[in-house]
Amino acid sequence: MNYRHSFHAGNHADVLKHAVLLRVLNLMQRKTTPLCYLDSHAGTALYDLQGDDASRTGEYLDGIGRLWERDDLPELLADYRAAVARQNPDGALRFYPGSPQLAADLLREQDRMILSELHLEDAATLREHFAGHPAVAVHHRDGYELPKAFLPVAEKRALWLLDPPFEKSDDLQRCVDGVQQAIGRMRQTVIALWYPIKDERLLRDFYRRIAEAEVPKVLRVELHVRPIDTGLGLNGSGLMLINPPWPLWEELEAVLPWLASQLAQAPGGGWRMDWLVGEP
Ligand SMILES: C[S@@+](CC[C@H](N)C(=O)[O-])C[C@H]1O[C@@H](n2cnc3c(N)ncnc32)[C@H](O)[C@@H]1O
């Protein structure tokens, strides 16, 4: 396990993932009934953007950095920036919240959260951060085990963020298996599966397998900061959204063109959103 999210926190991929994650949670919370948030590859709760790792790559500058001082953000992105701003009360961008913190900020009295992180140190930091928070459980275990270990949940409503580091060649297949397992155990589970786009050709098999995975609805959402066939680094990222709440796709359709234009790093990028399964 070499991957450390501290090098990448707040980059363009985090912007897409976290802005969508927050909106999905918001939409699910329109109902007052309890829900369970599962974060299988949680990372830690807070990243210091002036620390050695983030300042070495400077990736956040082309992510949250490009939105931080804008006064013309569309509402969905303004909500996301406000969530980051909660960690930076003096107004300067220094700390970036990871997915567990972003979700914890939205947790209502009736909701709970299950986090797992395999990196020993990060799991310990996470446990310490949420100590005394009775609705948050932190596990040091393989995140792909979450569906088997926890689904179905008593609340009957769950959102699973599946966000592995994709260091291993079988990660995409393990994600497809995880999605199938989760839906098999609780059909209405909402899943946000994040994936990197380096060379689109390498993803074709993944797209096909997700489309054939016998899940009810799959919305594919992608943001491309450069052309997606260069094979040079992270050209973009995507989210497979299983059972996304309405009207997420309509909202994203309004926001993605603006976001793609703001986060572009070279001509030839853009965005795409389509249904791999369900909804015309
Ligand atoms: C992309 S980062 C997570 C970022 C976080 N979800 C966020 O959005 O802020 C992936 C994390 O998964 C952890 N990890 C790697 N393999 C894992 C596994 N099999 N189970 C659980 N965590 C794992 C890594 O240590 C890393 O912290």
The ligand as an ORCA input file, in Angstrom:
! r2SCAN-3c Opt
* xyz 0 1
  C      -8.559      7.569     -2.708
  S      -8.113      7.365     -1.049
  C      -9.561      7.740     -0.163
  C      -9.985      9.152     -0.194
  C     -11.255      9.441      0.585
  N     -12.306      8.500      0.279
  C     -11.742     10.839      0.287
  O     -12.520     11.008     -0.686
  O     -11.386     11.779      0.995
  C      -8.064      5.619     -0.891
  C      -7.775      5.130      0.529
  O      -7.977      3.703      0.545
  C      -7.033      3.119      1.433
  N      -6.986      1.685      1.058
  C      -6.240      1.060      0.127
  N      -6.614     -0.228      0.002
  C      -7.655     -0.416      0.859
  C      -8.506     -1.509      1.158
  N      -8.386     -2.683      0.550
  N      -9.475     -1.332      2.084
  C      -9.640     -0.130      2.714
  N      -8.858      0.943      2.474
  C      -7.895      0.808      1.553
  C      -5.781      3.929      1.200
  O      -4.930      3.848      2.321
  C      -6.343      5.348      0.999
  O      -6.388      6.042      2.214
*
